[in-house]
Amino acid sequence: AEEGVKLDRVITAEDEAEQAAAKRFPFLSYTELINLPPKEWVIDQILGAGDLGMVYGPPGSGKTFVLIDLMHAASLGRQFAMRFGVAKPMTVAYCAGEGQGGLPERFAAASHFYGTESLPHFTYVPIVPALYYDQRSAQHIATIEQFIAEYRDAQNAGQVQALDLLVIDTLHSASVGAEENSAKDMGEVLRLTKLAASELGCAVMLVHHSNKAGTGERGSSSMRGAFDYMIECKPLASKFVMRCEKLKDGKGWKDQTFDLVAVGDTESVRVWWDEPGEMISTKGKLAEKLIAELKARPEIGFTAKSLAEAVGGTPASVNNALARLESKAQLRRVLHDET
């Protein structure tokens, strides 16, 4: 400073850093925009890092079983639904507020299929954090802000890992008191959902119900407009379908059909995915062909390969069809040499 000039304050490097951090609006050039990193898919063509979205369907649509299968695939870093790659084993937190009594059996059925007795990257939370509430009652309920703070504390203590996916089941349980058809109320739900994604650095998946007409999700369309992805589950003919209803940054994928089949000695069922691209009519005709072939030649000990050659199918599709028929007690498979 010049002699005789009084400085009110010296601007330090820390002051400049604080001022830069306090700015809310970055101004990027066209070149900087073009060079922004591409979208990071954590489950290919399903959800990306930090995405917000929803899985919805009517009661009895298989959505809970789809969700459990997805969480297994994500936690283990395995392919989901026979077609969607998982980039790496993901850390998943599952908050469930409905139907908790049947969860152990449902998870056991899926774990039996995946050949695991534990999910090292999975955390279950038997309380759904509130995404809507009156500020006057905030200290008396389990808010999403409290969930964020407690998850961070658990992470700092080494009890949990940095979160990749937060699943909240259901949206109704998380938004008690909100008017589902109100854009204002659901806007607050959306704000707190975004807060969780931002503060925890994770994607968020809400589980919801279909409307009475079965034409979409229940409530205000404002949520749909803001979400990155939406997946619908519903009954379809003699099976079920998982359908891409919205994928903001990707190409909508074709419907994925599935069955629910019993697994091992568990009392529950798990998802049995059809091969991508298989049509229901073809599936039904294939099953009919298999039964007809087996009845016509009872003296033959067929393998899946020889059956595939006999009916004109692939070994994989025949194996899937046989498993479904066996789960429905329409046939029984045995070893060629049971001794």
Secondary structure as GFF3:
##gff-version 3
##sequence-region A 1 339
A	DSSP	alpha_helix	13	22	.	.	.	ID=ss1
A	DSSP	alpha_helix	30	34	.	.	.	ID=ss2
A	DSSP	beta_strand	41	43	.	.	.	ID=ss3
A	DSSP	beta_strand	47	48	.	.	.	ID=ss4
A	DSSP	beta_strand	52	57	.	.	.	ID=ss5
A	DSSP	alpha_helix	63	76	.	.	.	ID=ss6
A	DSSP	beta_strand	92	96	.	.	.	ID=ss7
A	DSSP	three_ten_helix	100	102	.	.	.	ID=ss8
A	DSSP	alpha_helix	103	114	.	.	.	ID=ss9
A	DSSP	beta_strand	122	125	.	.	.	ID=ss10
A	DSSP	three_ten_helix	135	140	.	.	.	ID=ss11
A	DSSP	alpha_helix	144	156	.	.	.	ID=ss12
A	DSSP	beta_strand	165	169	.	.	.	ID=ss13
A	DSSP	alpha_helix	171	174	.	.	.	ID=ss14
A	DSSP	alpha_helix	183	200	.	.	.	ID=ss15
A	DSSP	beta_strand	203	209	.	.	.	ID=ss16
A	DSSP	alpha_helix	222	226	.	.	.	ID=ss17
A	DSSP	beta_strand	229	236	.	.	.	ID=ss18
A	DSSP	beta_strand	239	247	.	.	.	ID=ss19
A	DSSP	beta_strand	256	262	.	.	.	ID=ss20
A	DSSP	beta_strand	269	273	.	.	.	ID=ss21
A	DSSP	alpha_helix	280	296	.	.	.	ID=ss22
A	DSSP	alpha_helix	304	311	.	.	.	ID=ss23
A	DSSP	alpha_helix	315	327	.	.	.	ID=ss24
###
